Structure formats: C-alpha cells, structure tokens
C-alpha cells in the first residue's frame, strides 16, 4: 500500500491541512480494524472492506490477502462521494 498516495488522495478531497489531519487521525483506526479482519481470514483469501467517512464526502476501500503470518493491505483507494 502506498501511504503517500493515500495521503495525497485525502488532501485532494479535503484540502492540504484538513486532509493531513483526517489522514493522521482516521487512517490508523481503520487500518487496525482491517488488519484484524485479515487476521481472521483464511490464508490466501482476498478480503475487501469499505469505510464511509463520517462526513459522507468519501469512503476508503481497503483490500488485502492473508498470506500466513503477515496480512498486508495490498490496496487502499479513497473515493470521493460528494462535491
């Protein structure tokens, strides 16, 4: 997952300062939640989940594959919903 690209996506939706704030406050919890989902998935299975942000402006779509001991998030896409 390219975290720099994800930060840029947040900033393009919310503006530079607000995008950074949202990225720093919201993303860690979402990633922790998704990592738990991956940990409980069967090895080799692709898992995807959508997280709607509270303001309704965007959603973060994560997907990944549990590969055994590690469960990497392989893709993160921020989708603008309004505005």
N, C-alpha and C positions, 0 to 999 in steps of 0.2 A: 504494500500500500504506500502510495506517495503522499506523505503528510503535508509536504509543501504545496502540492497541487490542491489538496483538500482545504488548506488554509486560504489559498487564493480563491477557491470557489466560494467560501464563506464571505470573503471580502468583496467579491463581485456582487453578491446578493445583498449584503448588509452595509457595505462601505468599509473602508480600511480599519478604522478604530473599532467599530461595533462588531465587525466580522472577526477580528482578533479576539475580542472579549468573549464572544459566543463560542468560538473555536476552543479557547482555553478553558472555559467553564463547562460546556456541554459535552464536548467530544470525549473526555476521559471517562465519564459515566456511561456513555453509550458504548464505547469500546469495551469497558469492563463487563457490561451486560451481555454484549455479543460474544465476548470470549467465553463466558460461562455457558452460553448456548452451544458454542463449538465444542467445548469440553465434554458435553453430554451427548454429542452426536456420534454415530458410528464412524470409525476410521474410514476415510475415503469418501464420505458423503459430503456433498456441497450443501451449505446452509446459506440462506439469504434472509434478511430481515430489513424492514423499513421502519424508520423512526421519524415521525412527524414532529417538527419543532413546535413549541408552544404557541408561537405567533402565527402559525399557519402559512408562513411565507415559503417554507421549503421543507423537504424531507431528505434524510440521509439514508441511503441504501447501502448496506454492507453485505458482502458475501465472502465466504471462505470455505476451505476444506480442512477437515481434521485429518492430519497426516500421522497420527500416532501421539508422541509425547508433546509435540508442539501443535498449535492450532492457529495458523496465520490467517489474518484477514487479507484476502487477496485483492479485493476491490472495494473501493469506497466512492460513491457518487452522490454529490449534493444536487438535488433537483429543485429548481425554483418553481413554486406553485402559483404565486401571485405577484403582481407588479411588474 
